[in-house]
Structures are given as structure tokens and as C-alpha cells.
Amino acid sequence: MEIRSDKSPIRKLFIVWLCLMALTIGTMIAGKVTSTASLGLYWIGGLMLVSFVKAKLILDYYLELKTAYGAWDKLFTSMIALLLIILTGIYIAQKL
């Protein structure tokens, strides 16, 4: 998810913000916020995918980890992925 670098930083952040707002709507759809029914595995997978993309955008563009020295970006991306995998595992274990 690379935003072109020829845009001003404010415009780039605004575009990322718009993407985050669209992904928030995706989170609401995947999380079935208007329903009291339990989510299935496909919906949980979609919810975790949207959550990962949102977290990655925030890490890369608002915290600027994509420009950080060393492996900080990989570390935080791995931590987010691990957290989402653990949450998915807890959901699956609770359903069994």
C-alpha cells in the first residue's frame, strides 16, 4: 500500500485518513454492528483483515514506521499480526 511520494505530506495523510474511514465502514460491515447474531469464521477473517490493514496504515503513515531505522516496521507489523491471530484463535476456541 504505497501512496505516491510526489504529493504533499498533508495531502498524503488526508488520503490515508479517507482510506481509514472507508476501512472503518468495512469494519462495521464485517463486524455486523447492527446484528445480534454471532459472527462466522468468514466474517471474523474479514474483520481481522480489515483491522490489520487499518493498523498497518496507521503504523506506516501516522507513526512513520516505514521510514524508521532498522526493523521496527517489521517488528510492529509482526506484533499486530500475532495479536490478531491470537484473537482469532480465542474466538475459534470459544466457539468449539
N, C-alpha and C positions, 0 to 999 in steps of 0.2 A: 504494500500500500504506500506507494511513494507519491507525494504531492510534488508537482513540478517546482523547482527551486527558483524559477525566474519571477515568481510572484512575491509581493512584499510579505514580510512576516505577519502583519496584521491580517492581510487577505488570506494567507495560508491558514492561520488559526481560525478565521471565520469559516472557511470551507470545512476544516476539520470539525468545528463546532456544529455545522449543519449536518455533517455525517453522523456525529454523535446523537443529535436529535432524531435523525431518521432511525438510527440503531436503537434508540430508546423506544420508539414506536414498535420496532421489531421485537424488543424485549417484552413489551406489553402483549403483543400478539402471541409470541411463543409461550409466555407465562400464563396465558388465558386469564387476564386480570378480572374479567367480568364473569367468570365461571367459578362455581364452587367444586366442580369435578376435579378429580386427580389428574395430573399430567401423565402422559405416557412417555415411554422411552424416547420416541422421536421428538416430542416437544421438549423434553429435558435436553436432548442433544442439541436442538436448535437454540435453546436458551443459553446453554453453555458456550456454543459457538459465537453467538451474538455478544455475550459477555466478554469472551476472550478478545474479540475484535475491538470492542469498546475500550477495554483495558490497554490493549496494545496501542491504540491511537492516543490515549492519554499519556502513556509512558513515552511514546516517541515524540509527540508534538508539544505537549504541555510541560512535561518534565525534561524534554530534550535528551532522553537517554540514547537515542540513535546516534548522537554525536559525542557521547561520553567516551572517555578513555578506557581502554580495557574491555572486559567482558560484562560490564554492568547491564547492558541491554539484554544479553543472553541470560544472565542470572535472574533478572526480574521477570523476563518472559517465561522462563522455566518455573519460577515460583508461582506465577499466575496460573500457568497450565497445570501444575501439580495441585494447586488449591481447587481448581475446577474439576479435576479428575477425582480428587478425594470427595468433593461434594456430590458428584455423580455416583460414586461408589456408595456413599452413605444413603442416597436416595434409592438406589437399587437394592441395597441390603434391607432397608426399611420396608420395601415392597415385597420381599420374599417371605 
